[in-house]
Amino acid sequence: MVTTRCVQRQFKLGPSQKVNDLFEYLLAFASTKYGVGLLGVDVQSNHAHQVLVDLDGQLPDIVQEVQDTPTERPLW
């Protein structure tokens, strides 16, 4: 299980279709790129939990990809 959080614990992941679509795309892109299986996701207002399957040792790369995605302003 991996937990990622917003910079300075800001509430940038407020509930909206835009946030859902963006987070879903980001996880799909990163999991496809690195071959990591995604079993479950829980997105809160300022953090998210992902349950991943990593058979090839790519987990550090996918975590870096997700955490380095910039968000300069609230998504809602």
QUIGIFEN-V703740 format. One record per residue. PSI is psi in whole degrees, -180 to 180 (999 if undefined). NEAR is the number of other ideal C-beta (glycine too) atoms within 10 Angstrom. Layout:
# QUIGIFEN-V703740
PSI;NEAR / PSI;NEAR
This chain:
# QUIGIFEN-V703740
137;9 / 136;15 / 129;11 / 148;14 / 160;15 / 154;17 / 134;11 / 27;7 / 30;10 / 151;13 / 78;12 / -9;19 / 43;23 / 152;12 / 119;10 / 162;12 / -35;8 / -45;10 / -45;17 / -47;13 / -43;11 / -45;15 / -41;18 / -44;13 / -47;10 / -46;14 / -40;20 / -44;11 / -50;14 / -40;21 / -35;20 / -43;10 / -40;12 / -2;19 / 34;13 / 130;23 / 140;10 / 115;16 / -32;9 / 155;9 / 140;13 / 112;11 / 123;17 / -178;13 / -29;15 / 8;15 / 168;15 / 149;19 / 135;14 / 135;22 / 115;12 / 153;20 / 122;11 / 98;17 / -17;9 / 9;9 / 30;9 / 3;17 / -45;15 / -34;10 / -42;16 / -37;22 / -43;19 / -42;11 / -46;18 / -42;18 / -26;11 / -5;7 / 117;12 / 143;5 / 103;12 / -22;6 / 164;7 / 146;13 / -4;15 / 999;13
